[in-house]
Amino acid sequence: MAGIKEIRNKIKSVHNTRKITKAMEMVAASKMRKAQEKMRAGRPYATKVRAIAAHLMEANPEYRHPYMVERPEPSAVGIVVVSTDKGLCGGLNTNLLRLVLARIREFGEKNITVQVTAFGAKAVGLLARIKVNLVSQEVQLGDAPNLERLIGALKVQLDDFSNGKIDAVYLATSHFVNTMKQDPCFIRLLPLPSGLPDPFRTKESLVNEGDDDVASAYGWDYLYEPDAKAVIDDLLLRYVEGMVYQAVAENMASEQSARMVAMKAASDNAKKVIGDLELVYNKTRQAAITKEISEIVGGAAAV
């Protein structure tokens, strides 16, 4: 059995650890509210711009942007992975990166080459270790999305798609469902989706809007002012920016929620460990006292 001093040191160490996890839980809870506000503020825009982009695929404009051209047999694709910069957020990054690796494996089985853009140090570290073709990256994103920094790294994928080097661009991020649940999602960013559910749409918006699909049973047509090219070019740029910005905002809200839950679980576990150690400490101390009394009594009886 461990000595009294060793057990006391363990209790002190776990107490210190619990102080750290409790502080991190409170910090994550504070940041979580701000991140959720930013994420919820951007959802209506992302949902609407994705719906308009899907409707545009069903229309017949006189001008078709390269982002609207479906390519039948892709030979190369790009993946944009949004992860966190820091750890201690449960299985958030693990679940997302496991999904990304499964998709990369599926593309490899079809002889489709993959190039990746990574946002967040966790994705950069893993993809560098497995030697994936990492064409661009951005780390240390902070607590709020910065569109200018995101577009800089994303432009590599967009230029390669426009030049025909890749045939599709996919977006992988963590979708915030609620404080206790964050789902990894893998969606096609380019070419424009048609008839696909919006991953950033919530149950509340489905009830309000009465529709869970961006496609419809009838065709779409638009009148463009000043001309189709100017409107569609600007719209598709806003579509890409909106989707990537919302993906990062969703991931940041998911990160803070997952970290708060993980740190709360760690604090509760530390409290339980402290209780078990104190019980062992008391038993050991009582055994030592009993032994000393027995020795004193035995010595007195011998005298």
N, C-alpha and C positions, 0 to 999 in steps of 0.2 A: 504494500500500500504506500502511496506517495506520502512524503512528510508534510507536516503542518505548514512549514514555510513555503514549500513548493506549491501547495494548494492555494495558500494566500496570494502568492504571486500570480497564479493563474486567474484567480478571481479579479485581482486588480487589472490584469491585462484585458480580460473580457469586459470589465467596466469601461475601460478606456475605448475599446472598440465600439461598445454600444453608444458612447457619447458621440463618436464620429459618425456612425450610421444614422443616429437620431438627427444630428445636424444636417447631414446630407439629405435625409428625408424631408426636413422642413424647407431646405433650399429648393429641392426639386418640386415640392408642392407650390412654392411661390412662383417659380418659373413656369410650372405647368399651366397655371391659370392664364398667364400672358401668352404662352404659346398656343393654347386652345383658342384664345380670342383671335389671334392672327389667323389661325387655321380656319376657323368658322367664318371669318370675314371674307376669306378668299374663295370659299366653296361655291357660292352662287355664281361668281364670275367663271370659275373653271367649269362648272356644270353647263352653263349656258354656251360658252365658247366651244365646248366639245360637241354640244347638240347642234350648233350652227355648222360646225365643220362636218359632222355626219350628214346633215341635210344637204350640204354643198356637194357631197359625193353622189347624192341621188339626183342632183340637178343636172342640167345640160348647158352650162355656160359656154360662151364662144371662146373663152380662154381657159386652158387647163394648166394649172401650176404643176411643176414636177412633184410636189408633195401629194398631188391628187392622182397620180398615175400608178395604178396597181401593176406590180411586176410579177408575172406568173411563176417563174422558177428562180427563187432567190439563191444566189451563190455566196453571199456575204451579208452579214447583218451587224448592226451596232446596238449595244446595250448601255443604257445610262443607269447606273446603280447609285441609289441614295442611301447612305448609312450614317452612323453617328461618328463623331470625332473621339468621344470618350466611352469608356466601358461602364461597368456596374449598373447596367440597365436590363438585367435579366436575360431572357433569350431573344430579345428583339433583333439584334444583328445576326444571331445564329440562324433564326428562322428565315430571315430575308436572304442571307447568303447561301443557305442550303437550297432555297428555291432557285436562285440565280445559277448555282453550279449545276443543278438538275437541268435547267434550260440550256446551258452551255453544252452539257453532255448530249442532250437531244439534238442540238444543231450539229455537233461533231459526228453523230451517227448518220446524219443526212449529208455529210461532206460539205457543210456550210461553215465558212470561216467566221470568226467572231472577233470584233474589236470592242473595247469597253471604255467608257468614261465613268470615272468614280468620283462621287462627292462624299467626303468623310474619310477620316483616317483608317477606320476599321475596314472599309471596303478596299482601300488602297493597299493596306498591309496584306490582306488575304490574296488579292488578285496578283500582287507582285510575287508572293510566295509560290503560287501555282503556275506562274509564268504565262498568264493570259496576256494577249496583246492590248496593253493599256495605253491608249492614244492620248488621253488627257485626264487631268485630275484637278480637284480643288478641295483643300482641307481647311480646317479652322474656320468653319462657317459662322460661328458665334451663336447667339440665341435668337436671331431673327434672319429670315432669308434676305439675301442681297442679290437682286436680279442681275446687276451688272457683272458680278463675279461669276454667277451661274452661266450666263450667256457666253462668257469668254471660253469656258471649258467645253460647253455644248456645241460651239460653232464648228469644231473639228468634225463632229458627227454630221451636222447639217450640211457642211460643204462636201463631205464625202458622199452623202446621199444625193445631193444635187448633181454631183459630177459622175454618178453612176458607180462609184467604188463599192458602195453597199446598197442593198435593195430594201432594207427596212431598218427602222430604229425602234427599239423597245425601251420601256421605262419600268424600272423596278424600285419600289419604295414600300414603306410600311404605312398601311391605311389605318387611321385612328377611328376606332369604333366607339369605345368608351374608355374610362380610366383603367379598367381591368383587362381590356381586350384590344390588341392591335394586330391586324392581319397583314401579312406580306402579300403584295399584289404585283403582277407582271403584266403590263398592258402594252399594246402597240401604239406608238406615238406617230410614226410615219410608215407608209402612206396613211392618209386620213382614214380613221375607222368608219365603218358603216354598219349600222345595226348591232352595235356592241353596247352592253350596259355601261353606265358611267361608274368607275370604281370609287369616285369621290362623293357620290351621292348617298345621302343618309336615308333612313327609314322615314324621318320626319318630312324630308323634302318629297319623298315618294307619295306620302299621304297628301301633302299640300298640292302637288302638281298632278297626281293621279296617273303617273306614267313612270315605268321603270326602264324604259328603253329609249334611246335617242333616235331610233329609226321609226318610220311610220309606214302605213299601208298605201300611201299615195306619194306621188312625185313632188319635187320642189322645183320652183323656178323663181328667179329674182330679177329685179331691175337694178342696174348698177349705175351709179353716178360718182365720179365723172365717167369712168369706164370700168370694164370688168377686171382688167389687169391690175389697176391701181387698188381697187377694193379688195380683190382676192389676195394679192401679195401682202397687203397690210393685215388682213384678217388672219392669214395663216401664220404670219409672224407673231401676232398676238396669241394665237392658239398655242403655239409651241412655248412661248414665254409663260403663258398662264398655266399650262399643264406642269411644266418643270417647277415653276414657283410653288404651285400648290403641292406638288410631290414633296418638296423640301419642307414646306410648312407642316404637312401631315407627319412627316418623319420626326420633326422637332417636337411636335405635340406628343407623339408616341414615345419619343425618347424620355421626356420628362415624366410622363405617366408611368412608364415601365420602371424608371429609376426610383420614383417615389414608392411604388409597390415593392420593389426589390429591397430597398433600404428599410421599409417598414417590416418586411419579413425578417431581414437580418437583425433588426433591433429586437423583435419578439423572440427570435431564436437565442440571441445573446442573453436576454432576460431569463429564458428557461435554463440555459447553461449555467448562469450565475446561481440560480436556485439549486440546481443539482450539485454544483461545486460546494455551495455553503452547507448543504446537507452532509456531504462527504467530509467537509472540514469539521463540522460539529461532532460527527461520529469519531473521527480520528482524534480530535482533542479530548473527547470523553474517554476514549480508550487509553490515551496517554495518562490522563489523570488517574483513572482506575488502576493502571499499572503502578504508578508512583505510590498510591495509597497502599496497594498490596505489598510493595517492597518495604514501606515504612512499618506496616503492621507486622510483617514477617521479621524484620530486624528487631523490633521491640520485643516480640515473643521470644526470639533467640536469646536476647539479653536477660 
